[in-house]
Each structure stands twice: as structure tokens, then as C-alpha cells.
Amino acid sequence: MSTLLYWLFLVILYPLACLPGRVLFAFSDVLYFFVYYIFGYRKSVVYTNLARSFPGKDYGEVKKIAKQFYRYFTDLYMENVRLLCFSRAAMRQATHVENPEWLHRYNRQGRSVVIVTAHYGNWEYYSRLSLDFPLKVAYKPQSVRAVDKLMTRLRTHYSDCIVPMQQIARYMFRHNTEVWNYMFIADQSPSPQAKCRVRFLNRETLFFGGAEKLAQSLDLPVVYAEMQRVRRGQYRLLFTPVCEHAAELPEHEITRRCAALMEESILRAPACWLWTHRRWKRKLMC
């Protein structure tokens, strides 16, 4: 059944992926109308997240950001559909790496790097990095097998650059003599056992600490990656160094620094973060 569903997805999406960008974004405009006005997809989650993250904004301002987010949200889906038939040249043109020297510098020293990022901008476009750098992205497999298979196809379009989250630690230790750039999307809602608390978007927030622990165990440099949107379908990727030797920093310091950088990104362009995510679904225990 899952195989049949997977091929059904491809039959529907592949012809769409081959359309010119202007046509896809016209579809996005129509999709936005249905997602926001007709179905109201996770509207209560989005408005609650925005209101609590920006307590100084009135309802009109929150509504404006919400509508901008939904317009971006539907663009995001169309951009990712395009990945099914995106050439290497098209991906290079769509995503400009502003300061690749931060990865080149460490890789030329024979050092792997931990890259921390967020569900900000088009995070699926990080596969662009695999065209120029040895890359492994930690990902959480989808619960629906057909969807997981489709997403795997999108994410490995240019190279086999993904590793399931449950296997990433073992992979890093097994390949610790090789040079890799390990990417973690670190703004997910963590397990209840998470210990790192950060003041993030006006709320006490638990953060996933796996990337920090692995970086410290292997004494790797850490950089923060930000996928800035330039216009529809066009992005600029910037790196910000977090530390050169993770083992030298106290517990939770790397996570706090990365969370602060994530917050700066979101405040610059709030519509480009994934507000439909139930980030604060777990209550903090005192």
C-alpha cells in the first residue's frame, strides 16, 4: 500500500515539478487561499505561537505576520515540489552560499563541523551544500512510509546526504577520522527529558541538546546556518561561527548561543519560521 501511495505521489507531483517557477507560484497563490481562508490549517496554533512570541504586538500586527507566513508556507511547498526535477545548476542558482569559507577553513584543517540550523527559510534547500561539501543531515523519518520515501528522494537528489536521527551519533563516532559537515535542525520540540532551558521568543523553552553533546564529545567546531529568503525561490545561505572547540565550553552554552542566533533570524523575518509547529507543546517542569 505504501509503495502504491508513493508512486501516486510521484505521478501527481512530477509533472507539477517540471512547470516553470512562475506557474508554480501562481498555484501557490491559489493554495494559500484554500489553506488560510477555507481550511484554516493549524490557524489556532499559528496565532497562539505568534501572540505569545510577540506580546507587544496587537491583533492586527499578529494577523499580518500570520498571513505573510501562510503565503510563504505555500510557496515553500511549491519550491520543494520543484526539487523532484531541479538540476544541479538550478539549485546553485536558487541558493547562494554567502560565506563558504567558514566550512572550507575547518575542512581544510581535516576537521569535521557541526552545523546547527532551524526550520527557517527553506531548510530542504540545505541539500545544496552537498554539491560543494561533504554533508550529512540528521533527519527524523516520517511516520507515513510513502511520505518518508518521497522526502528521502527529495533530500538525496544530489547525494546520499541524510542519516536518521537515531543513527547519527553512531555514524559520527564511526567516521570520526573522516571530514564531514553534520547538520542538525535544532528547533524541534525535544523529549521531556531535555535539560537545557533557554529564554526563546519570550518564553522559557526546552532545547534539544544532542548536537552540542556530539560536538563536545568530538571537540568539533560549531557554526550556525541561516537560510535567508531573497525572493520567491531564491535564498542566501549564511554561516555564523559559534565556537572553534566545543569541548572547551560549559554545558548548554553552545545551545544557548545557537538559540540566540535562531531568535535573531526569526525577529528579522518572522514569516519565514515554521509557526505551524507545536514548539511549546510540552509544559516545563519546575
N, C-alpha and C positions, 0 to 999 in steps of 0.2 A: 504493500500500500504506500509506504513512504517513497519507494522508487518511482511509482506511478505519479505521485504528487510532485516529486522533484522534476520529472520530465514535463509535467503540466506547467509548472512554474517557468521552465525554460521556453516552452512553446509560446507562452504568453509574453514573457519579458524580453526574449532575444530580439524579435522584430522591433519592439519598442526601443531597445538599446541602440539599434542601428540608425535611428532617426536623428536628424540634425539637432543640436542643442537648443536652438530657438523653438523647435516644435515640442521638445520635451518640457521646456519651461512653460510653454503655453498649456500643456497638460497639467503642470504643477499648479498653475493659477486656478484651473478648474478643480483640481483635487483639494486645494486649500479651501475653496468654498464649501465643499462637502465635509471635509474633516473638521473645520471650525464651526460652520453655521448649521449644518444638517446633523452630523453625528456627534459633534462636541467631544471628540476623542480626548479623554482624560482632562477635560477642562477644569474640573474641580481641583485636580492635582496641580495643574499648571498655575492657576490663580492663587491657590494656597501657598505654593512654594514661592511665588513672586511676592505676594503680600508680606510674608514673613521674612523674606530676604531683603526687602526694601521697605521697612516700616515707615520711612519718611515720605513715601510716595502715596498720593491719593489714588482713588479707584480709576480715574481717567488715565493716569500715568501707567498704572499696572496693566490696564486693558490695552494700552498702546503697545507695551512691550510684549504682551501675550499674543496680539495679532501679528506683530513682527516675527515672533518666534514661530507661529504656525506657518507663516509664509516661508520662512526658512526651512522648517521641518519638512514640508512637502518638496521643496527644492532638493533637500538632502536625499530623499528617496529617489528622485529622478536622476540626480548625479550618480548615485550608487548603481542604479539600473544600467547606466552608461558603461560601467566598469566591465560588463559582460563582453563588450567588443571594443574596449578602449585600447588603442595601440600604445606601445611604449612612448612613441613620440608625442602622442596626445596627452598622456599622463605627465610627461615632462613639461609640456606647455601649460597644463592646468595647475601645476603645483611648483612654485619656485622656492627652492631652498635658499633662504637669505644668507645664512652664515654656517655653511657646512664645515668650516674649519674646526669647529668645536669637536666634531666627531673625527675628522681627519687627524687632528692633533693627537688624540688619545690612541686611535687605531694604529697610527704610525709608530707609536711607542710600544706596540704589541699589547695594548690594554683594551679589554672589553669595556663597554659603557652601559650603565643603566639609564634608560630614558623614561621619564615619568611624564604622563600627559593626562588629559581629561576628555570627557565626551563634549568636546568644544570644537567648533568648526566641523569639517568633515573628517572624522577620525578614520574612516575607511581609506582615505587617501594616503594614510601613512605607508601603505604598500609601495608608494612612490619611492620611499627610501631604499627599498630593496634593489632598485635599479643602480644605486651608487655605493651602497654599504652592505656589509654582511649583517642581516637583520633577522631577529626572531621576536615575534609579538606574542605575548601571553594573552590567551583569549579564553572566554568561558563558553563552552559548547552550548548551542541552543537545545531546548528540551524537545522540540519537534524535529525529528531526524531529517525530514525533507528540507526544512528551513536551514538546518545546520549544514547540510550538504551544499545547498545553494550559496550560503555565506562563505563556506570554505572555498568554493570555486571562485568567488569574487576576490577573496583575500589572497589567493595563491595564483592569481592571473599572471604575475610576473615571476614569481619564485615561490618555493615552499618556505614561507617565512613565518608560519604560525606554530605555536606549541600550546597544547591545552594547559590551563592554569594549574591543574593538579600535577602536571609533569615538569613544569618549568624549573623548579628547584633542582630536581634530579638532573635535568638537562644541563643546567649551568655548572654544576659541580663536575659532571662527567666530561664537559668540554672546556674546563677552566684553563687549559693551555692554548686554546684557540681564541681568535679575536672575533667577538660578536657584539652587536648592539642590541640589548634586550629592552623591549618596550613594554611598559605597564600602564594601562589606563586605570588610574588610581582613585577615581572619584565615585566608584561604586559604593553601594551600601554594604558595609562589611558584616562579618558574622558578629553575633552578640558578644563573643569573647575578645573582640578587638579592645586594646587598652589605650590607644592613642587618641586623646581628645584635643580638638582644635576649635578655636573660635572661627567659624567659617560662615560667611554670609549672615552675620548677626545671630548665629545660633551655635551652641555647643554641639560639636559634630564628631562622631567616631570616624576614624580613618583606617583603611586597610594598610597594614604595616609590612606586608610581605616584601615589597620592592626594597624598602630600607634594610630589612634584615639580611636579604641576599647580598645587597651591595656592601654591607658592613662585613659579612662573613668572608667575602672575596676581596675586600678592600678595593672596590671599583669606584671610578668617578661617576657622578650623577649629574645629568642635565635635565632641564625641563623643556618640553617641546610645546609650542603654541601654533595651532593651525589658524592663521588669521584669514578671514574672508576678504577678498579684494572686490569681487563682484560675483554674480551667478556663475558657478562652475569654475571660478578662479580663486586660488589660495596662495598665501605666502607662509612658508614654514620657518619659524624662528626658534633658535635654541638659546636657553639661558643657563649658564653653569650654576650648579647648586653646591657642589663640593668636588675636590680632586681626590681625596682619600676618605671614603665613607667610614672606615674603621676608626678614624680619629675623632668623630663627632659623638656626642652623647645620645642615648636612646631617644627616639622621637624627633630629634632636631631636624633630620632630613625631611621627614614627613611634614613637619610644621612649615619648613621653608617652601616645600612644593605646594602645600595648601595655600600659602600666602600668594604664590605666583599664579595659581589657578584662580584665586579670587580676583586678582588684578586683571586677568584676562576677561573674566566674566563681567566685571564692572565696566571695562572698556566697551564691550559689545554684548550686553546681556541676552539679546535674542539668539545668540549663537551657541548657547549652552542647552543641554538636554533637560528642559524643565518638566517633561512628562515623566521623568524618572522619580520614583518614590525614594528619594535620597535619605529622608529622615523618618523612614517607616518604623524604625526601632527606637524605643524610648531609652534614654540613658539611665543607667542605674546609678544611684548616689553612692 
